[in-house]
Amino acid sequence: MAAGFFQAEMSMLSSTLARSYSIPFRKTLMSFDFRIAMERNPFPRIPRSRVAAFSSSPPHSRNFPIPGLEDVFVGYLFGRKKATEVAHLVWEQIIQKGDVVVDATCGNGNDTLAMLKMVTDDSNGYGGHVYAMDIQKDAIESTSSLLDQTLGSKEKERVKLFNICHSKMEEIVPEKSSVRMVAFNLGYLPGGNKSIITVSDTTLSALKASERVLVPGGLISLVVYIGHPGGREELEVVEAFGSGLPVSDWVCCKLQMLNRPLAPVLVFMFKREK
Ligand SMILES: C[S@@+](CC[C@H](N)C(=O)[O-])C[C@H]1O[C@@H](n2cnc3c(N)ncnc32)[C@H](O)[C@@H]1O
């Protein structure tokens, strides 16, 4: 029964994907070739001008299939990859060398470090900036120490760390900077004080600030943890915010495990290019 249901669901998903990518309906998801689909039209609603930027490599050398896509995304679908790995893969499709990005919850610095690698080109020292913030001083110290262990002093200069609430991000991101991405990893600091968590009110204010600072072609990315008190309410606030963004300007989606009710939920809000 369960297996039958699974197959039926997969087959429906397969048909939907097939329709989006003009691939014959009889192909099942198992035989669905992501590479073919991505080569034909990687993101059907996004202008093709943007497609050139869907890789971490320089625009002139970008092509498909996207390296790592099958490994990470399909790995996530089958329970072998984490939500954060999927988030990082999505970031790589959006962020370009030289970009300005915001880590709204830097915690232990893992996401900050991943972002820095995406905005920096080691070969010629060219790079953008990461504005990283956290409400906890301990988190700022933890991020700083991770960067010290991993980076040279020149690279570290590209990260600006702030011990503030993310609802105030506009006070630290220079007014004229074109912010390509704002990323949130909500919840509490792993290994830290579990009573200091992100809360709906300030998360909502920070989302509104993100909407204001983001350039067209940019991304608001969220990994939402729902296993702690208040987590589910916060997800509802995030979902309501994303649902309210006009479809003419935004593409918003979420990825959520159905039978793991406490698994983190991924939410992506992509601001269309004009
Ligand atoms: C899940 S952790 C982030 C993990 C981090 N991105 C990493 O890679 O290690 C969530 C972080 O959000 C921080 N936080 C909570 N409320 C905040 C707020 N209003 N503004 C900024 N950071 C906040 C917490 O202190 C915690 O460090």
The ligand as a Gaussian input file, in Angstrom:
#p B3LYP/6-31G(d) Opt

LIG

0 1
 C       20.993000      27.910000      13.601000
 S       22.056000      29.153000      14.175000
 C       22.929000      29.666000      12.764000
 C       23.977000      28.695000      12.271000
 C       24.993000      29.330000      11.368000
 N       24.436000      29.868000      10.155000
 C       26.169000      28.439000      11.073000
 O       26.515000      28.206000       9.900000
 O       26.771000      27.942000      12.030000
 C       20.999000      30.513000      14.467000
 C       21.700000      31.751000      14.961000
 O       20.779000      32.839000      14.917000
 C       21.148000      33.733000      15.921000
 N       20.075000      34.713000      16.186000
 C       18.977000      34.586000      16.959000
 N       18.221000      35.679000      16.888000
 C       18.855000      36.550000      16.070000
 C       18.581000      37.859000      15.616000
 N       17.460000      38.494000      15.977000
 N       19.466000      38.462000      14.782000
 C       20.599000      37.812000      14.385000
 N       20.910000      36.568000      14.788000
 C       20.051000      35.934000      15.614000
 C       21.455000      32.824000      17.096000
 O       22.232000      33.480000      18.054000
 C       22.174000      31.665000      16.392000
 O       23.564000      31.833000      16.446000

